[in-house]
């Protein structure tokens, strides 16, 4: 299984970006999709996850970020609005999937996409 993330870039404070991450490979089903982020010098932290129709957000992004998923396309999106300089980080997508051949659950990470918010 491979994950391909895109949509990062440089944006001014108050602006918006939309990240996307598509999974490909031997996937029977997707259990959970999520976005995590790692700012310079800090640990990786959860930004948002979606499991079925349920979403979870870090307090720091609530009301500004929206996660959505398209199970038919095995793709997760993160709409980021009202961006702040403190949102600057490498954003990683994560999928928890059921393998088509083994019927076991696996967890995969994308390669990361850099989001830079200038003040």
Backbone atoms as SQL, in Angstrom:
CREATE TABLE atoms (id INTEGER PRIMARY KEY, chain TEXT, resi INTEGER, resn TEXT, atom TEXT, x REAL, y REAL, z REAL);
INSERT INTO atoms VALUES
  (1, 'A', 1, 'UNK', 'N', 0.846, -1.180, 0.000),
  (2, 'A', 1, 'UNK', 'CA', 0.000, 0.000, 0.000),
  (3, 'A', 1, 'UNK', 'C', 0.882, 1.231, 0.000),
  (4, 'A', 2, 'UNK', 'N', 0.526, 2.187, -0.828),
  (5, 'A', 2, 'UNK', 'CA', 1.259, 3.452, -0.892),
  (6, 'A', 2, 'UNK', 'C', 0.308, 4.608, -0.678),
  (7, 'A', 3, 'UNK', 'N', 0.796, 5.624, 0.026),
  (8, 'A', 3, 'UNK', 'CA', 0.035, 6.836, 0.247),
  (9, 'A', 3, 'UNK', 'C', 0.724, 7.994, -0.453),
  (10, 'A', 4, 'UNK', 'N', -0.047, 8.798, -1.140),
  (11, 'A', 4, 'UNK', 'CA', 0.485, 9.955, -1.847),
  (12, 'A', 4, 'UNK', 'C', -0.244, 11.197, -1.373),
  (13, 'A', 5, 'UNK', 'N', 0.493, 12.055, -0.669),
  (14, 'A', 5, 'UNK', 'CA', -0.093, 13.284, -0.146),
  (15, 'A', 5, 'UNK', 'C', 0.278, 14.460, -1.035),
  (16, 'A', 6, 'UNK', 'N', -0.617, 15.434, -1.088),
  (17, 'A', 6, 'UNK', 'CA', -0.353, 16.632, -1.869),
  (18, 'A', 6, 'UNK', 'C', -1.148, 17.801, -1.296),
  (19, 'A', 7, 'UNK', 'N', -0.813, 19.007, -1.763),
  (20, 'A', 7, 'UNK', 'CA', -1.588, 20.185, -1.396),
  (21, 'A', 7, 'UNK', 'C', -0.890, 21.155, -0.473),
  (22, 'A', 8, 'UNK', 'N', 0.280, 20.788, 0.026),
  (23, 'A', 8, 'UNK', 'CA', 0.998, 21.708, 0.898),
  (24, 'A', 8, 'UNK', 'C', 1.542, 22.892, 0.124),
  (25, 'A', 9, 'UNK', 'N', 2.047, 23.866, 0.863),
  (26, 'A', 9, 'UNK', 'CA', 2.623, 25.031, 0.220),
  (27, 'A', 9, 'UNK', 'C', 2.778, 26.186, 1.179),
  (28, 'A', 10, 'UNK', 'N', 3.037, 27.344, 0.610),
  (29, 'A', 10, 'UNK', 'CA', 3.215, 28.571, 1.382),
  (30, 'A', 10, 'UNK', 'C', 1.957, 29.420, 1.272),
  (31, 'A', 11, 'UNK', 'N', 1.470, 29.869, 2.407),
  (32, 'A', 11, 'UNK', 'CA', 0.255, 30.685, 2.429),
  (33, 'A', 11, 'UNK', 'C', 0.397, 31.749, 3.504),
  (34, 'A', 12, 'UNK', 'N', -0.254, 32.875, 3.305),
  (35, 'A', 12, 'UNK', 'CA', -0.237, 33.925, 4.322),
  (36, 'A', 12, 'UNK', 'C', -1.216, 33.598, 5.436),
  (37, 'A', 13, 'UNK', 'N', -0.950, 34.143, 6.590),
  (38, 'A', 13, 'UNK', 'CA', -1.855, 33.960, 7.727),
  (39, 'A', 13, 'UNK', 'C', -3.259, 34.405, 7.330),
  (40, 'A', 14, 'UNK', 'N', -4.243, 33.601, 7.741),
  (41, 'A', 14, 'UNK', 'CA', -5.622, 33.875, 7.379),
  (42, 'A', 14, 'UNK', 'C', -6.069, 33.176, 6.112),
  (43, 'A', 15, 'UNK', 'N', -5.130, 32.616, 5.388),
  (44, 'A', 15, 'UNK', 'CA', -5.439, 31.938, 4.146),
  (45, 'A', 15, 'UNK', 'C', -5.889, 30.504, 4.347),
  (46, 'A', 16, 'UNK', 'N', -6.085, 29.803, 3.233),
  (47, 'A', 16, 'UNK', 'CA', -6.584, 28.441, 3.254),
  (48, 'A', 16, 'UNK', 'C', -5.737, 27.535, 2.365),
  (49, 'A', 17, 'UNK', 'N', -5.716, 26.272, 2.730),
  (50, 'A', 17, 'UNK', 'CA', -5.106, 25.229, 1.917),
  (51, 'A', 17, 'UNK', 'C', -5.944, 23.972, 2.057),
  (52, 'A', 18, 'UNK', 'N', -5.889, 23.128, 1.042),
  (53, 'A', 18, 'UNK', 'CA', -6.560, 21.839, 1.104),
  (54, 'A', 18, 'UNK', 'C', -5.544, 20.746, 0.801),
  (55, 'A', 19, 'UNK', 'N', -5.385, 19.860, 1.766),
  (56, 'A', 19, 'UNK', 'CA', -4.502, 18.718, 1.603),
  (57, 'A', 19, 'UNK', 'C', -5.321, 17.510, 1.156),
  (58, 'A', 20, 'UNK', 'N', -4.683, 16.657, 0.379),
  (59, 'A', 20, 'UNK', 'CA', -5.314, 15.404, 0.008),
  (60, 'A', 20, 'UNK', 'C', -4.292, 14.287, 0.108),
  (61, 'A', 21, 'UNK', 'N', -4.783, 13.083, 0.337),
  (62, 'A', 21, 'UNK', 'CA', -3.906, 11.925, 0.449),
  (63, 'A', 21, 'UNK', 'C', -4.669, 10.721, -0.076),
  (64, 'A', 22, 'UNK', 'N', -4.092, 10.087, -1.075),
  (65, 'A', 22, 'UNK', 'CA', -4.732, 8.933, -1.699),
  (66, 'A', 22, 'UNK', 'C', -3.936, 7.676, -1.412),
  (67, 'A', 23, 'UNK', 'N', -4.641, 6.623, -1.045),
  (68, 'A', 23, 'UNK', 'CA', -4.023, 5.321, -0.793),
  (69, 'A', 23, 'UNK', 'C', -4.275, 4.407, -1.970),
  (70, 'A', 24, 'UNK', 'N', -3.263, 3.658, -2.323),
  (71, 'A', 24, 'UNK', 'CA', -3.406, 2.698, -3.423),
  (72, 'A', 24, 'UNK', 'C', -2.745, 1.385, -3.031),
  (73, 'A', 25, 'UNK', 'N', -3.261, 0.306, -3.602),
  (74, 'A', 25, 'UNK', 'CA', -2.691, -0.998, -3.296),
  (75, 'A', 25, 'UNK', 'C', -3.774, -1.995, -2.945),
  (76, 'A', 26, 'UNK', 'N', -3.355, -3.060, -2.269),
  (77, 'A', 26, 'UNK', 'CA', -4.253, -4.164, -1.969),
  (78, 'A', 26, 'UNK', 'C', -5.060, -3.875, -0.703),
  (79, 'A', 27, 'UNK', 'N', -6.099, -3.075, -0.870),
  (80, 'A', 27, 'UNK', 'CA', -6.921, -2.627, 0.258),
  (81, 'A', 27, 'UNK', 'C', -8.330, -3.174, 0.114),
  (82, 'A', 28, 'UNK', 'N', -8.776, -3.870, 1.169),
  (83, 'A', 28, 'UNK', 'CA', -10.152, -4.340, 1.185),
  (84, 'A', 28, 'UNK', 'C', -11.082, -3.262, 1.730),
  (85, 'A', 29, 'UNK', 'N', -10.619, -2.577, 2.757),
  (86, 'A', 29, 'UNK', 'CA', -11.429, -1.536, 3.354),
  (87, 'A', 29, 'UNK', 'C', -10.570, -0.597, 4.186),
  (88, 'A', 30, 'UNK', 'N', -11.104, 0.571, 4.438),
  (89, 'A', 30, 'UNK', 'CA', -10.399, 1.582, 5.231),
  (90, 'A', 30, 'UNK', 'C', -11.108, 1.723, 6.574),
  (91, 'A', 31, 'UNK', 'N', -10.374, 1.557, 7.644),
  (92, 'A', 31, 'UNK', 'CA', -10.945, 1.680, 8.980),
  (93, 'A', 31, 'UNK', 'C', -10.868, 3.112, 9.493),
  (94, 'A', 32, 'UNK', 'N', -9.757, 3.760, 9.226),
  (95, 'A', 32, 'UNK', 'CA', -9.568, 5.116, 9.759),
  (96, 'A', 32, 'UNK', 'C', -8.590, 5.860, 8.863),
  (97, 'A', 33, 'UNK', 'N', -8.836, 7.167, 8.723),
  (98, 'A', 33, 'UNK', 'CA', -7.916, 8.054, 7.998),
  (99, 'A', 33, 'UNK', 'C', -7.628, 9.245, 8.886),
  (100, 'A', 34, 'UNK', 'N', -6.438, 9.767, 8.781),
  (101, 'A', 34, 'UNK', 'CA', -6.117, 10.890, 9.647),
  (102, 'A', 34, 'UNK', 'C', -4.989, 11.744, 9.116),
  (103, 'A', 35, 'UNK', 'N', -4.879, 12.910, 9.723),
  (104, 'A', 35, 'UNK', 'CA', -3.786, 13.837, 9.454),
  (105, 'A', 35, 'UNK', 'C', -3.075, 14.156, 10.760),
  (106, 'A', 36, 'UNK', 'N', -1.771, 14.076, 10.726),
  (107, 'A', 36, 'UNK', 'CA', -0.928, 14.432, 11.849),
  (108, 'A', 36, 'UNK', 'C', 0.042, 15.488, 11.347),
  (109, 'A', 37, 'UNK', 'N', 0.629, 16.216, 12.291),
  (110, 'A', 37, 'UNK', 'CA', 1.580, 17.235, 11.870),
  (111, 'A', 37, 'UNK', 'C', 2.758, 17.296, 12.828),
  (112, 'A', 38, 'UNK', 'N', 3.888, 17.723, 12.286),
  (113, 'A', 38, 'UNK', 'CA', 5.096, 17.834, 13.090),
  (114, 'A', 38, 'UNK', 'C', 5.762, 19.157, 12.768),
  (115, 'A', 39, 'UNK', 'N', 5.746, 20.046, 13.752),
  (116, 'A', 39, 'UNK', 'CA', 6.395, 21.337, 13.603),
  (117, 'A', 39, 'UNK', 'C', 7.891, 21.190, 13.911),
  (118, 'A', 40, 'UNK', 'N', 8.710, 22.101, 13.422),
  (119, 'A', 40, 'UNK', 'CA', 10.150, 22.020, 13.684),
  (120, 'A', 40, 'UNK', 'C', 10.455, 21.950, 15.173),
  (121, 'A', 41, 'UNK', 'N', 11.238, 20.973, 15.563),
  (122, 'A', 41, 'UNK', 'CA', 11.639, 20.826, 16.952),
  (123, 'A', 41, 'UNK', 'C', 10.579, 20.262, 17.874),
  (124, 'A', 42, 'UNK', 'N', 9.463, 19.838, 17.313),
  (125, 'A', 42, 'UNK', 'CA', 8.375, 19.311, 18.140),
  (126, 'A', 42, 'UNK', 'C', 8.031, 17.886, 17.722),
  (127, 'A', 43, 'UNK', 'N', 7.275, 17.213, 18.589),
  (128, 'A', 43, 'UNK', 'CA', 6.839, 15.858, 18.282),
  (129, 'A', 43, 'UNK', 'C', 5.648, 15.897, 17.337),
  (130, 'A', 44, 'UNK', 'N', 5.471, 14.781, 16.638),
  (131, 'A', 44, 'UNK', 'CA', 4.318, 14.662, 15.765),
  (132, 'A', 44, 'UNK', 'C', 3.049, 14.620, 16.616),
  (133, 'A', 45, 'UNK', 'N', 2.018, 15.324, 16.155),
  (134, 'A', 45, 'UNK', 'CA', 0.769, 15.383, 16.915),
  (135, 'A', 45, 'UNK', 'C', -0.410, 15.201, 15.984),
  (136, 'A', 46, 'UNK', 'N', -1.512, 14.756, 16.578),
  (137, 'A', 46, 'UNK', 'CA', -2.734, 14.578, 15.810),
  (138, 'A', 46, 'UNK', 'C', -3.315, 15.932, 15.435),
  (139, 'A', 47, 'UNK', 'N', -3.755, 16.025, 14.168),
  (140, 'A', 47, 'UNK', 'CA', -4.518, 17.209, 13.746),
  (141, 'A', 47, 'UNK', 'C', -5.996, 16.839, 13.648),
  (142, 'A', 48, 'UNK', 'N', -6.282, 15.762, 12.914),
  (143, 'A', 48, 'UNK', 'CA', -7.676, 15.346, 12.737),
  (144, 'A', 48, 'UNK', 'C', -7.718, 13.903, 12.257),
  (145, 'A', 49, 'UNK', 'N', -8.761, 13.188, 12.665),
  (146, 'A', 49, 'UNK', 'CA', -8.982, 11.840, 12.181),
  (147, 'A', 49, 'UNK', 'C', -10.452, 11.668, 11.814),
  (148, 'A', 50, 'UNK', 'N', -10.707, 10.691, 10.952),
  (149, 'A', 50, 'UNK', 'CA', -12.081, 10.354, 10.594),
  (150, 'A', 50, 'UNK', 'C', -12.203, 8.842, 10.567),
  (151, 'A', 51, 'UNK', 'N', -13.213, 8.345, 11.303),
  (152, 'A', 51, 'UNK', 'CA', -13.487, 6.914, 11.390),
  (153, 'A', 51, 'UNK', 'C', -14.962, 6.723, 11.090),
  (154, 'A', 52, 'UNK', 'N', -15.240, 6.163, 9.940),
  (155, 'A', 52, 'UNK', 'CA', -16.630, 6.115, 9.513),
  (156, 'A', 52, 'UNK', 'C', -17.116, 7.550, 9.342),
  (157, 'A', 53, 'UNK', 'N', -18.153, 7.902, 10.039),
  (158, 'A', 53, 'UNK', 'CA', -18.635, 9.270, 9.969),
  (159, 'A', 53, 'UNK', 'C', -18.185, 10.130, 11.127),
  (160, 'A', 54, 'UNK', 'N', -17.389, 9.566, 12.025),
  (161, 'A', 54, 'UNK', 'CA', -16.964, 10.289, 13.220),
  (162, 'A', 54, 'UNK', 'C', -15.624, 10.971, 13.000),
  (163, 'A', 55, 'UNK', 'N', -15.562, 12.207, 13.421),
  (164, 'A', 55, 'UNK', 'CA', -14.332, 12.983, 13.285),
  (165, 'A', 55, 'UNK', 'C', -13.802, 13.398, 14.654),
  (166, 'A', 56, 'UNK', 'N', -12.510, 13.610, 14.713),
  (167, 'A', 56, 'UNK', 'CA', -11.857, 14.065, 15.932),
  (168, 'A', 56, 'UNK', 'C', -10.835, 15.113, 15.535),
  (169, 'A', 57, 'UNK', 'N', -10.764, 16.185, 16.310),
  (170, 'A', 57, 'UNK', 'CA', -9.837, 17.272, 16.001),
  (171, 'A', 57, 'UNK', 'C', -9.017, 17.643, 17.227),
  (172, 'A', 58, 'UNK', 'N', -7.792, 18.067, 16.974),
  (173, 'A', 58, 'UNK', 'CA', -7.013, 18.682, 18.035),
  (174, 'A', 58, 'UNK', 'C', -7.680, 20.001, 18.404),
  (175, 'A', 59, 'UNK', 'N', -7.604, 20.371, 19.676),
  (176, 'A', 59, 'UNK', 'CA', -8.233, 21.619, 20.119),
  (177, 'A', 59, 'UNK', 'C', -7.712, 22.817, 19.325),
  (178, 'A', 60, 'UNK', 'N', -6.453, 22.763, 18.943),
  (179, 'A', 60, 'UNK', 'CA', -5.831, 23.897, 18.275),
  (180, 'A', 60, 'UNK', 'C', -6.363, 24.146, 16.867),
  (181, 'A', 61, 'UNK', 'N', -7.052, 23.142, 16.285),
  (182, 'A', 61, 'UNK', 'CA', -7.542, 23.312, 14.913),
  (183, 'A', 61, 'UNK', 'C', -9.061, 23.295, 14.823),
  (184, 'A', 62, 'UNK', 'N', -9.728, 23.028, 15.929),
  (185, 'A', 62, 'UNK', 'CA', -11.191, 22.974, 15.913),
  (186, 'A', 62, 'UNK', 'C', -11.789, 24.281, 15.414),
  (187, 'A', 63, 'UNK', 'N', -12.768, 24.141, 14.534),
  (188, 'A', 63, 'UNK', 'CA', -13.428, 25.317, 13.985),
  (189, 'A', 63, 'UNK', 'C', -12.713, 25.917, 12.789),
  (190, 'A', 64, 'UNK', 'N', -11.496, 25.460, 12.522),
  (191, 'A', 64, 'UNK', 'CA', -10.732, 25.985, 11.380),
  (192, 'A', 64, 'UNK', 'C', -10.425, 24.914, 10.334),
  (193, 'A', 65, 'UNK', 'N', -10.222, 23.680, 10.781),
  (194, 'A', 65, 'UNK', 'CA', -9.892, 22.580, 9.877),
  (195, 'A', 65, 'UNK', 'C', -11.093, 21.654, 9.757),
  (196, 'A', 66, 'UNK', 'N', -11.223, 21.037, 8.593),
  (197, 'A', 66, 'UNK', 'CA', -12.279, 20.052, 8.385),
  (198, 'A', 66, 'UNK', 'C', -11.701, 18.861, 7.638),
  (199, 'A', 67, 'UNK', 'N', -11.877, 17.663, 8.213),
  (200, 'A', 67, 'UNK', 'CA', -11.401, 16.450, 7.579),
  (201, 'A', 67, 'UNK', 'C', -12.581, 15.747, 6.916),
  (202, 'A', 68, 'UNK', 'N', -12.319, 15.182, 5.754),
  (203, 'A', 68, 'UNK', 'CA', -13.351, 14.417, 5.066),
  (204, 'A', 68, 'UNK', 'C', -12.678, 13.276, 4.321),
  (205, 'A', 69, 'UNK', 'N', -13.470, 12.267, 3.997),
  (206, 'A', 69, 'UNK', 'CA', -12.919, 11.113, 3.325),
  (207, 'A', 69, 'UNK', 'C', -13.809, 10.622, 2.212),
  (208, 'A', 70, 'UNK', 'N', -13.196, 10.014, 1.230),
  (209, 'A', 70, 'UNK', 'CA', -13.914, 9.395, 0.125),
  (210, 'A', 70, 'UNK', 'C', -13.449, 7.947, 0.075),
  (211, 'A', 71, 'UNK', 'N', -14.230, 7.058, 0.680),
  (212, 'A', 71, 'UNK', 'CA', -13.819, 5.657, 0.762),
  (213, 'A', 71, 'UNK', 'C', -13.765, 5.000, -0.608),
  (214, 'A', 72, 'UNK', 'N', -14.581, 5.447, -1.527),
  (215, 'A', 72, 'UNK', 'CA', -14.564, 4.864, -2.868),
  (216, 'A', 72, 'UNK', 'C', -13.239, 5.141, -3.567),
  (217, 'A', 73, 'UNK', 'N', -12.641, 6.274, -3.230),
  (218, 'A', 73, 'UNK', 'CA', -11.358, 6.656, -3.834),
  (219, 'A', 73, 'UNK', 'C', -10.194, 6.431, -2.875),
  (220, 'A', 74, 'UNK', 'N', -10.480, 5.926, -1.668),
  (221, 'A', 74, 'UNK', 'CA', -9.435, 5.751, -0.649),
  (222, 'A', 74, 'UNK', 'C', -8.614, 7.034, -0.492),
  (223, 'A', 75, 'UNK', 'N', -9.333, 8.122, -0.332),
  (224, 'A', 75, 'UNK', 'CA', -8.702, 9.429, -0.259),
  (225, 'A', 75, 'UNK', 'C', -9.231, 10.202, 0.945),
  (226, 'A', 76, 'UNK', 'N', -8.328, 10.887, 1.620),
  (227, 'A', 76, 'UNK', 'CA', -8.700, 11.734, 2.749),
  (228, 'A', 76, 'UNK', 'C', -8.267, 13.164, 2.426),
  (229, 'A', 77, 'UNK', 'N', -9.087, 14.106, 2.881),
  (230, 'A', 77, 'UNK', 'CA', -8.833, 15.526, 2.639),
  (231, 'A', 77, 'UNK', 'C', -8.761, 16.264, 3.973),
  (232, 'A', 78, 'UNK', 'N', -8.021, 17.361, 3.962),
  (233, 'A', 78, 'UNK', 'CA', -8.004, 18.239, 5.118),
  (234, 'A', 78, 'UNK', 'C', -8.118, 19.669, 4.602),
  (235, 'A', 79, 'UNK', 'N', -9.269, 20.262, 4.820),
  (236, 'A', 79, 'UNK', 'CA', -9.484, 21.660, 4.468),
  (237, 'A', 79, 'UNK', 'C', -9.030, 22.512, 5.640),
  (238, 'A', 80, 'UNK', 'N', -8.084, 23.375, 5.394),
  (239, 'A', 80, 'UNK', 'CA', -7.511, 24.192, 6.457),
  (240, 'A', 80, 'UNK', 'C', -7.814, 25.664, 6.159),
  (241, 'A', 81, 'UNK', 'N', -8.584, 26.281, 7.026),
  (242, 'A', 81, 'UNK', 'CA', -8.958, 27.687, 6.884),
  (243, 'A', 81, 'UNK', 'C', -8.385, 28.505, 8.032),
  (244, 'A', 82, 'UNK', 'N', -8.382, 29.812, 7.848),
  (245, 'A', 82, 'UNK', 'CA', -7.896, 30.727, 8.889),
  (246, 'A', 82, 'UNK', 'C', -6.546, 30.267, 9.427),
  (247, 'A', 83, 'UNK', 'N', -5.655, 29.966, 8.539),
  (248, 'A', 83, 'UNK', 'CA', -4.358, 29.425, 8.944),
  (249, 'A', 83, 'UNK', 'C', -3.548, 30.443, 9.735),
  (250, 'A', 84, 'UNK', 'N', -2.796, 29.909, 10.686),
  (251, 'A', 84, 'UNK', 'CA', -1.954, 30.721, 11.565),
  (252, 'A', 84, 'UNK', 'C', -0.498, 30.296, 11.399),
  (253, 'A', 85, 'UNK', 'N', 0.434, 31.173, 11.713),
  (254, 'A', 85, 'UNK', 'CA', 1.851, 30.774, 11.621),
  (255, 'A', 85, 'UNK', 'C', 2.159, 29.522, 12.430),
  (256, 'A', 86, 'UNK', 'N', 1.469, 29.326, 13.543),
  (257, 'A', 86, 'UNK', 'CA', 1.723, 28.138, 14.368),
  (258, 'A', 86, 'UNK', 'C', 1.198, 26.853, 13.734),
  (259, 'A', 87, 'UNK', 'N', 0.505, 26.954, 12.617),
  (260, 'A', 87, 'UNK', 'CA', 0.098, 25.760, 11.876),
  (261, 'A', 87, 'UNK', 'C', 1.213, 25.258, 10.971),
  (262, 'A', 88, 'UNK', 'N', 2.296, 26.013, 10.874),
  (263, 'A', 88, 'UNK', 'CA', 3.422, 25.598, 10.048),
  (264, 'A', 88, 'UNK', 'C', 3.981, 24.273, 10.544),
  (265, 'A', 89, 'UNK', 'N', 4.039, 23.308, 9.634),
  (266, 'A', 89, 'UNK', 'CA', 4.480, 21.958, 10.005),
  (267, 'A', 89, 'UNK', 'C', 4.522, 21.093, 8.749),
  (268, 'A', 90, 'UNK', 'N', 5.114, 19.928, 8.906),
  (269, 'A', 90, 'UNK', 'CA', 4.962, 18.883, 7.894),
  (270, 'A', 90, 'UNK', 'C', 3.730, 18.085, 8.283),
  (271, 'A', 91, 'UNK', 'N', 2.824, 17.944, 7.358),
  (272, 'A', 91, 'UNK', 'CA', 1.576, 17.236, 7.600),
  (273, 'A', 91, 'UNK', 'C', 1.668, 15.840, 6.993),
  (274, 'A', 92, 'UNK', 'N', 1.350, 14.847, 7.819),
  (275, 'A', 92, 'UNK', 'CA', 1.415, 13.454, 7.409),
  (276, 'A', 92, 'UNK', 'C', 0.013, 12.847, 7.433),
  (277, 'A', 93, 'UNK', 'N', -0.322, 12.102, 6.392),
  (278, 'A', 93, 'UNK', 'CA', -1.573, 11.366, 6.426),
  (279, 'A', 93, 'UNK', 'C', -1.299, 9.955, 6.933),
  (280, 'A', 94, 'UNK', 'N', -2.321, 9.379, 7.535),
  (281, 'A', 94, 'UNK', 'CA', -2.219, 8.022, 8.048),
  (282, 'A', 94, 'UNK', 'C', -3.495, 7.276, 7.730),
  (283, 'A', 95, 'UNK', 'N', -3.341, 6.056, 7.255),
  (284, 'A', 95, 'UNK', 'CA', -4.473, 5.183, 6.971),
  (285, 'A', 95, 'UNK', 'C', -4.365, 3.918, 7.810),
  (286, 'A', 96, 'UNK', 'N', -5.481, 3.484, 8.321),
  (287, 'A', 96, 'UNK', 'CA', -5.569, 2.149, 8.935),
  (288, 'A', 96, 'UNK', 'C', -6.514, 1.348, 8.037),
  (289, 'A', 97, 'UNK', 'N', -5.960, 0.297, 7.426),
  (290, 'A', 97, 'UNK', 'CA', -6.710, -0.416, 6.394),
  (291, 'A', 97, 'UNK', 'C', -6.760, -1.907, 6.687),
  (292, 'A', 98, 'UNK', 'N', -7.682, -2.579, 6.014),
  (293, 'A', 98, 'UNK', 'CA', -7.752, -4.043, 6.032),
  (294, 'A', 98, 'UNK', 'C', -7.168, -4.540, 4.718),
  (295, 'A', 99, 'UNK', 'N', -6.184, -5.410, 4.827),
  (296, 'A', 99, 'UNK', 'CA', -5.551, -5.940, 3.633),
  (297, 'A', 99, 'UNK', 'C', -6.479, -6.877, 2.874),
  (298, 'A', 100, 'UNK', 'N', -6.455, -6.756, 1.555),
  (299, 'A', 100, 'UNK', 'CA', -7.360, -7.549, 0.727),
  (300, 'A', 100, 'UNK', 'C', -7.053, -9.033, 0.813),
  (301, 'A', 101, 'UNK', 'N', -5.768, -9.375, 0.925),
  (302, 'A', 101, 'UNK', 'CA', -5.396, -10.798, 0.896),
  (303, 'A', 101, 'UNK', 'C', -5.342, -11.402, 2.281),
  (304, 'A', 102, 'UNK', 'N', -4.904, -10.648, 3.263),
  (305, 'A', 102, 'UNK', 'CA', -4.709, -11.207, 4.599),
  (306, 'A', 102, 'UNK', 'C', -5.899, -10.976, 5.524),
  (307, 'A', 103, 'UNK', 'N', -6.739, -9.985, 5.210),
  (308, 'A', 103, 'UNK', 'CA', -7.853, -9.567, 6.063),
  (309, 'A', 103, 'UNK', 'C', -7.376, -9.051, 7.413),
  (310, 'A', 104, 'UNK', 'N', -6.094, -8.708, 7.496),
  (311, 'A', 104, 'UNK', 'CA', -5.541, -8.136, 8.716),
  (312, 'A', 104, 'UNK', 'C', -5.503, -6.616, 8.585),
  (313, 'A', 105, 'UNK', 'N', -5.422, -5.938, 9.739),
  (314, 'A', 105, 'UNK', 'CA', -5.335, -4.488, 9.735),
  (315, 'A', 105, 'UNK', 'C', -3.870, -4.040, 9.668),
  (316, 'A', 106, 'UNK', 'N', -3.639, -2.996, 8.907),
  (317, 'A', 106, 'UNK', 'CA', -2.307, -2.422, 8.785),
  (318, 'A', 106, 'UNK', 'C', -2.418, -0.907, 8.894),
  (319, 'A', 107, 'UNK', 'N', -1.321, -0.292, 9.288),
  (320, 'A', 107, 'UNK', 'CA', -1.263, 1.161, 9.402),
  (321, 'A', 107, 'UNK', 'C', -0.159, 1.678, 8.487),
  (322, 'A', 108, 'UNK', 'N', -0.483, 2.698, 7.726),
  (323, 'A', 108, 'UNK', 'CA', 0.483, 3.268, 6.787),
  (324, 'A', 108, 'UNK', 'C', 0.526, 4.783, 6.937),
  (325, 'A', 109, 'UNK', 'N', 1.730, 5.326, 6.707),
  (326, 'A', 109, 'UNK', 'CA', 1.941, 6.768, 6.758),
  (327, 'A', 109, 'UNK', 'C', 2.317, 7.294, 5.374),
  (328, 'A', 110, 'UNK', 'N', 1.839, 8.480, 5.063),
  (329, 'A', 110, 'UNK', 'CA', 2.262, 9.155, 3.854),
  (330, 'A', 110, 'UNK', 'C', 3.630, 9.804, 4.051),
  (331, 'A', 111, 'UNK', 'N', 4.143, 10.377, 2.971),
  (332, 'A', 111, 'UNK', 'CA', 5.506, 10.906, 3.013),
  (333, 'A', 111, 'UNK', 'C', 5.594, 12.299, 3.619),
  (334, 'A', 112, 'UNK', 'N', 4.476, 12.938, 3.848),
  (335, 'A', 112, 'UNK', 'CA', 4.494, 14.269, 4.445),
  (336, 'A', 112, 'UNK', 'C', 4.468, 15.362, 3.397),
  (337, 'A', 113, 'UNK', 'N', 3.734, 16.410, 3.711),
  (338, 'A', 113, 'UNK', 'CA', 3.683, 17.581, 2.836),
  (339, 'A', 113, 'UNK', 'C', 3.839, 18.828, 3.708),
  (340, 'A', 114, 'UNK', 'N', 4.692, 19.735, 3.284),
  (341, 'A', 114, 'UNK', 'CA', 5.038, 20.894, 4.108),
  (342, 'A', 114, 'UNK', 'C', 4.022, 22.012, 3.923),
  (343, 'A', 115, 'UNK', 'N', 3.536, 22.502, 5.042),
  (344, 'A', 115, 'UNK', 'CA', 2.656, 23.672, 5.063),
  (345, 'A', 115, 'UNK', 'C', 3.385, 24.782, 5.803),
  (346, 'A', 116, 'UNK', 'N', 3.555, 25.912, 5.153),
  (347, 'A', 116, 'UNK', 'CA', 4.221, 27.058, 5.754),
  (348, 'A', 116, 'UNK', 'C', 3.278, 28.246, 5.736),
  (349, 'A', 117, 'UNK', 'N', 3.017, 28.796, 6.910),
  (350, 'A', 117, 'UNK', 'CA', 2.113, 29.939, 7.034),
  (351, 'A', 117, 'UNK', 'C', 2.934, 31.144, 7.460),
  (352, 'A', 118, 'UNK', 'N', 2.958, 32.140, 6.621),
  (353, 'A', 118, 'UNK', 'CA', 3.728, 33.350, 6.917),
  (354, 'A', 118, 'UNK', 'C', 2.855, 34.384, 7.627),
  (355, 'A', 119, 'UNK', 'N', 3.489, 35.163, 8.482),
  (356, 'A', 119, 'UNK', 'CA', 2.735, 36.173, 9.253),
  (357, 'A', 119, 'UNK', 'C', 2.660, 37.501, 8.510);
